[in-house]
Amino acid sequence: LTLAIGCALAGPLLSLVGVLGGGVHLVGDSSSGKSLAQLIGSSVWGDPGIFAASWDMTKGGLEIEASGRNDTLLPLDEIKRADPKRVQEMAYSLANGQGKGTMTREREGRAKLSWRLLTLSSGERSLSEHAAIGGNAAHAGAELRMVDVNAGTRTHRAFDELHGLAGADFHRLLTVAVAAHHGHIGSAFVEKLLASDDRPGLLKDFAGIRASFVEDNAQAGRVADRFAVIALAGEMAIAYGLLPWTPGNALADCQLLYGEWLSRVGSGNAEDRQILAGILDFIDKHGSSRFSDVNDQTPDTKVFNRAGYWKLSGGKQLYLFNKSALVEAAHGYGLSRIIKALEGAGAIAERGADRKRHAKKYRVPGGGSPWLYVIDPEALDGEGASI
């Protein structure tokens, strides 16, 4: 709930502190409290029944909804209603803040829609899991623009404290409250912001909060920016007397949720994690059907659509990928990008004799000496354990 309110109040701050748009995606089982959090966030700006939106629309419709909520919040309920084939593209569009160029019936250019806001999404599946239903590989960029927050594993599923109420009573009380009282704090927050008119002070405050969100690469930095501006909005509303919370509460909650995200995805580059996880999954699925023992000089006639071979070395089973299978396993990343990720994880177990090539020639059953990429799956598992 703290995150939802901070998300809503952060909209007017984005352009002032130089943070790009993006979103937070609440992931949890049905009836865990995700929709209630969205109702609370929506109530910051208006009647939740009218202000809230849904993923069930075209990309063009989504752009219209976003532009109509510029500098505020776009709540999107139930990601399962979005088109799986386009959901990642829609996440990019929401974060980038610019619609697609169109033409009038007279073939004249129509002005592009634009916006800058945060999206508060929800669903029982993550963005990448929903995209996979349509056969699309997860895009690291889309996942960073719509970052997953677990909304089902707190003390009371999405909530830490029910204030002495049963879950159903807590939900009902807040639902009735926001139906009667809404649209107050958002406009009051903007009035206070305009009255203070202290851009240098605002930037200084943001820098101070941002410094408390630790990151080790630019991609995590983008997510840290988002949690930091949400925390800033909450702390400013407390200082303005608009929220009856203890100073520091909004910051502490955002740090907690950011820390949970960081520990879940692990450190390092998101594309590296996806490449390594893809190759490990490929081995799990096809290790016994598309690979055979490279030292067995009798060709294995049971292997169709061969991906390579395997060998035992030092108590480990290494997988010798041919080039096309390696690219297939990494879901369409280019070979040079795949090699970079494998090198970073220390997963290339053997190289050519000159040590300059990342592949090694092997004499294989049935004749021939192809170049094969020797992969240690244990190194992949060590890098991707938190995925």
N, C-alpha and C positions, 0 to 999 in steps of 0.2 A: 504493500500500500504506500509506503514511503517512496519507493521507486516510481510508482505511477504518478503521484502528485509532483515529484521532482521532474519527471519527464514532461509533464504538461506545462510546468512553469518555466522550463528551460528554453522553450521555443523562442521567446523574445530575446534571449541572451545570445543565441548562436552566432548571429552576424556581428554582434558587439564584441565578442571575445575571439572570433575567428575559428569557430568549430564548425565542421561540415555537418550536414544533416545525416541521418541514419535512423536506426531503430533498435528497439529492444523487443525480443520475442519471448513471451512467457510460455514455457513448455511444461506440461503436466497432464495427468489423467483428467478425464471429465469430472466435473463437480469438485475440483480442487481449490477453486477460488480465483481462477484467472479472469473470468468475465467480471467478477466483482471488482477486481483491481482496475480493470478497464473502465467500469462505470465510475469509480472514484476519480480516475484521471480525467475522464470526459467531463465530470461535473465541475472541474476547475473553470471550464470555459462556457458551459451551457447545459441545457437539458440533455442528459446522457442518452435518452431515447431518440433524440434527433441528431445530436452531435456525433455519436458513434457511427462507424461505418463497418463494412465487411469486405473480406477478400473476394467475395463473389461478385466480381465486375471485370470488365475488360481493362486492358492497360490504359486506353484512352479515358475511360471512366475514372480510373484511379488517379490519373493526372489532374482531372477536373476537381476531384475531391481534395487532392493535396493542395492545389493552388487556392482553393477556397478556405483553407485552414493555414495559410502562410503565417509563420511566426507563432503558431500555437502547437497543436497536437493532432495527429491523425491516428485514432484508435481503429484497429482492424481485427475483427473477431473471426475465429475459426479458419485457420490457414488451410484446412482440409477442403474448403470450398473454392480455393484458388485453382487455376489451371496449372497442373504440375509442370507442364512443358514451358510455362512462361513465368513461373513464380520467382525464379532467380533474376530474370530480366526486370521484373517489376520491382524487386528489392533494389537493384542498381538504380533504376529510374527515380525511386523515392529518395534515395540518398543523394543522388547527383543534382536533384532539384531543377530539372529542366525537361519539359515534355518534347515530344516529337513534332517536327515541323509539318504543317498541313497546308492545304490550299482551299480556297473558297470555290464555289461552283463556277465563278468567273475566272478560275485558274490564277488567282492572285494569292500571294503568300499571306497566310494568317499568322499573326504574332504567336510565338511559342509561349506556352504557359510556363511559369517558373514559381518556385517556392523554396523555402528553407524551414524545415521543421523536424521534429522527432516523431517516429512512428512507434506506437505501442501495440504490438501484435500478440496474438495468442494462438495456441493450438496444442493438440495432443502429440503432434510430431514436430520435429525441428524442420527448419527450412530445407536443409539438404535431404532429410528423410522424405519430405513431401516431393521434392524434385525427382528423387530416385524412382518414384512411382511412375513418372512419365518417361523413365529410361535415361534421365540426364544425370551425368556425374556432378558431384558437388563442386561448386566454384568457391574457392577460398575467399575471393573478393565479396561475393554475395553474403557469405556467412559473417564476414566482418562488418558488413553494412547493416545486417539485421542479426545482432548478436543474441545468442540463446541465453536465457536466464531460467534456471530450474525453479519451477513454481509448484513443486509437488513433494518436496522432501524436507520441508521445515517442520517444526513441532506440530503444527496443525495444517499440514500440506502446504498451502501457499502463505500461511501466516505463522508468526512466532507467538502471538499473544491474542487471546480471545476475550480478555478483560472479564473473566468470570462467567462468560456465556457459553452455551452449547453452540456447536458450529452452525446449525440451521438458524438459531436465534440471532447470532452475530451477523450472518449473511442477510437475514430479513431486516434487521434493524438498520443496517447501512443502506440497503436497497431502498427502503422507505424514506430514509433521510435525504439521499441524493435526489430522489424524485421531488421532494418538497423544497430543497435548498441547493441551488446550483447557479453557476455563472457569476459568483461573487468574487472569489479570490483572484481569478485571472486578470480581470480588469483592474482590480485594486493593486495588484502587483505591478502592472504596467504604469499606473498612475504614480506609484512610489518610485519606480525606476526613472520615469521622466522628471519627476520633481528633484531627484538627487543629481541627475545630469553630471555624473562623475565618471567619464570613460577611463581616464588614467587609473583611478581608484579601483574600478571594476576589473581592469586588466591585471592590476596588482593582486587583487583578491583571487582571481582565477589562477594566476601563476602559483600562488601559495597553496591552493587546494590541489592543483594539478601535480605539484611536486610530491604529494603524498601518495600518488598512484604510480607504483614502480612498474617499468616495462623494459624489456631488453631488445626490442626491435620496433621498426616503424609501424608494423601492422598492429601489434599490441598497443602501440602508442595511440593509434586512431580510436581504439576501443576505450583506452584510458581517458582520452579527451572527452568522450561521450559521458562516461560515468562522472568525470570531474565537473562538467557543466551541469549535470543533473544535481550533483551534491551542492554546487554553488547556488543554484536556484532555490533549493530547500533551505540552505543556511541564510540566504538573503530574505526569504519569506519569514523565517523565524525572527531575524533582526528587525524586519519591518513591523513585527507584531501581528502578522497575518496567520501564523501557525503557532499553536500553543505547545510547541515541542521544546525540549531542552536544547540549547545551542550545542552543536556537534553531533546531534542525532542523525541528521540527514547525511552528513559526511561519513559517519561510522557505518551506516547501512550501505551506502554506495561502495565503500571500501570493502565491506564484507562480500557483497555480490560480485564485485570485480575480482576479488581474490579467488572466489569460487570458480568463476569463469577461467581465470588464468591457470589455476591448478588443474582444471578439467581438460583444457586444450593443450597444456604444456607450453614450454618456452620454445622459441625458435620461429621459423617461417611457416606460415599456414600451408603454402603450396608444398613445402617439403613434407609436412605431416601427411598431406593427402596422397602424395606420390608413394611414400613409404607404406602407408596403410593400404593403398591399392595393390601394391606388389605383394604384400603379406597376405591379403585376402585372396589374391590370384593363386598363390601357392597353396593356401588352405583348400580352395575349391578344386584345383586342377593338378595338385602335386602328384597324385597317383594315376591320373588319366592322360595327362599330356606330357609327362616326363618319364624317362626310363633310365636305368643304370648305364652310364657312359662307358663303363668297363666291361659290360656284357657284350661280347662281340657277335652275339646272335641278335639280329634286328628284332625288336619287339613289334609284332604285327598288330597288337591290340591298341597301340597308340595312334590316334587320329588327330589331325590338326596339331602336329607336334609343336610344343612351346620350347622344348629343350631337353636337357638331361639332368640327372643328379649324380652325385658322388659322395662317398664318405671320406672325411679328412679330419684327423685329430679328434675323432669322436663326434664330429658334426656332420650333418647332411647338408651339403651345399647344392644350390640349384644353378644350373648352367643355362641361362636364357638365350634364345636367339633374339635378334634385334626386334623383329616384328612383335613377338610376344611381350617383350619388355615394354614397348610402346602401348600395346593393348592393355597390359596390366595397370599402367599408370594413367589410364583413362584419357588418352589423347594428348598428354604433354609431349613436347618435343624431346628427342633423344638427349640433346645437350643439357636440357633442364633436368631430365631424369638422372643423368650421370652426376650432375652437381649435387642433387639431393642424396644420392647414394654415397658419394664421397664424403659429404658432411656427416653422414651417420656411420661412416666406417664400414659400410656393408659390402664393398667390393673386396672379395676375399683373395682373388688372384688376378694378375695382369699378364700382359704379353712379356716376352723375354727382355725387350728393351725398356720395360716399365713405363713407356710413354703412352701406350694404348691401354684403354680401360677394359678391353676384351682380351681373351686368350684363345689361341688355336688349339683345338682338340681333335684327335682322330676318333671318329664316332663309329658305332656299329653300322655295317653295311658299306663302309667306305666314305671318304671325304674328310676334310679337315676344316670345318667352319670356325669362324670367330664367335666365341660365346662369352656372355657376361656372367661371371661367377659371383653369385649372391649368397651372402650369409643371412638366413632368415632370422637368426637370433639378434643380429644388429638392428634389423627392421623392427623387431618386437620391442627392443629396448628403447628405441626412439619413439615408437608409437604407442607405448603402453598406456598413456593417458587419453588416447583418442576415444 
